[in-house]
Amino acid sequence: MSRILFLCTGNYYRSRFAEHYFNHIAVQHGLFWRADSKALARDLDATGNRGPISRFALAELEARGVPMDGGHRRPAQVEAPDFERYPRVIALSRLEHEPMLQEHFPEQQGRVEFWEIGDLHIETPEQAIARLADQLEAMVTELGGTG
């Protein structure tokens, strides 16, 4: 089983949607890949996020028929060893996350892919999650998923 790690600021909204949606569609398409997600923020309390997962992520996952069995864990921080455990690491905003990566994990800079999915102050959840879902679906096709 190969693994992907999705990173965002607080592991609350974008990366959590990516983790659950990717895992759901990967299974549907017979892929032997699974995703996890973590936060780049060093102080999760400072993010202002409350609870285990964003209501926007939950609503979009529910609308797409993604079950949340065990999906209500608390946000988790990425640590240096995590970068070695995952052959593919994707941060969900170069604008937001490249400076955080440079500050906390500069040695990992060259191996992290960046997508550009805006947080709530940049895009509406409907816009951001629709674009994120499209990218995740394209990734499943790229990885060899079958219908």
C-alpha positions in Angstrom: 0.0 0.0 0.0 1.5 3.4 -1.0 0.7 6.5 1.0 0.1 10.2 0.3 0.2 12.9 2.9 -1.9 16.1 2.5 -0.8 19.2 4.4 -2.6 22.4 5.2 -2.3 25.0 7.9 -4.5 23.5 10.7 -5.4 20.0 9.4 -9.0 21.0 9.8 -10.6 21.8 6.5 -8.8 21.3 3.1 -6.4 18.5 4.1 -9.1 16.7 6.0 -11.4 16.8 3.0 -8.6 15.7 0.7 -7.7 12.7 3.0 -11.3 11.4 3.3 -12.3 12.1 -0.3 -9.1 10.6 -1.8 -9.4 7.5 0.3 -13.1 7.1 -0.7 -12.5 7.4 -4.4 -9.2 5.4 -4.3 -11.1 2.4 -2.9 -13.9 2.8 -5.5 -11.2 2.8 -8.3 -9.2 -0.1 -7.0 -6.1 1.9 -6.1 -3.6 0.6 -3.5 -3.0 4.1 -2.2 -4.2 5.7 1.0 -4.0 9.2 2.3 -3.4 10.8 5.6 -3.4 14.5 6.5 -1.6 16.8 8.9 -1.0 20.4 9.8 2.0 22.6 9.2 1.0 25.1 11.9 3.2 24.6 15.1 0.4 25.9 17.4 -2.9 24.3 16.5 -4.7 26.3 19.2 -3.7 29.5 17.5 -5.5 28.6 14.2 -8.9 29.3 15.8 -10.3 26.0 14.6 -12.7 24.4 16.9 -13.5 20.7 17.0 -12.1 17.8 15.1 -13.0 18.8 11.5 -14.5 21.7 9.6 -18.3 21.8 9.2 -17.6 22.8 5.5 -15.5 19.6 5.0 -18.1 17.5 6.7 -21.0 18.9 4.6 -19.1 18.4 1.3 -18.1 14.9 2.3 -21.6 14.0 3.2 -23.0 15.5 0.0 -20.5 13.3 -1.9 -21.6 10.1 0.0 -18.3 9.7 1.8 -18.7 7.9 5.1 -16.9 9.3 8.1 -16.2 6.1 10.0 -13.4 7.1 12.5 -13.0 10.4 10.7 -13.5 12.7 13.7 -10.0 12.6 15.1 -8.4 15.8 16.3 -6.1 17.7 13.9 -2.5 16.5 14.0 0.8 18.3 13.3 3.3 17.0 10.8 6.6 16.1 12.2 10.0 15.5 10.5 9.7 11.7 10.4 6.4 12.0 8.6 8.2 13.2 5.5 10.1 9.9 5.2 6.9 7.8 5.7 5.1 9.1 2.7 6.4 8.8 -0.9 4.1 11.7 -1.9 3.5 14.8 0.1 1.1 17.6 -1.1 0.7 20.9 0.5 -2.6 22.5 -0.5 -1.4 26.1 -1.0 2.0 27.2 -2.1 1.1 30.8 -1.1 0.3 29.8 2.5 2.4 26.7 3.1 5.7 27.2 1.4 6.8 29.8 4.0 5.7 27.4 6.8 7.6 24.6 5.2 10.7 26.7 4.7 10.6 27.8 8.3 10.0 24.5 10.0 11.2 21.8 7.5 13.5 23.5 5.0 15.2 20.2 4.1 11.9 18.9 2.7 11.3 21.9 0.4 12.2 20.1 -2.8 10.0 17.0 -2.3 6.7 18.6 -1.4 4.2 19.2 -4.3 2.0 22.3 -4.0 -1.5 22.8 -5.2 -3.3 26.1 -4.8 -6.6 25.6 -3.0 -7.6 28.8 -1.2 -8.6 28.9 2.5 -11.9 30.4 3.6 -10.6 34.0 3.4 -9.7 33.4 -0.3 -12.4 31.1 -1.7 -15.8 29.9 -0.7 -15.9 26.3 0.5 -18.0 25.4 -2.6 -15.3 26.8 -4.9 -12.3 25.4 -3.0 -13.7 22.0 -2.5 -15.0 21.6 -6.0 -11.5 22.4 -7.3 -9.9 20.2 -4.8 -12.2 17.3 -5.6 -11.4 17.8 -9.3 -7.6 17.6 -8.6 -8.1 14.5 -6.4 -10.1 12.8 -9.1 -7.4 13.6 -11.7 -4.8 12.2 -9.3 -6.7 8.9 -9.0 -6.7 8.6 -12.8 -3.0 9.5 -12.9 -2.3 6.8 -10.3 -4.0 4.2 -12.5 -7.4 4.0 -10.9 -10.0 2.0 -12.8 -13.7 2.7 -12.9 
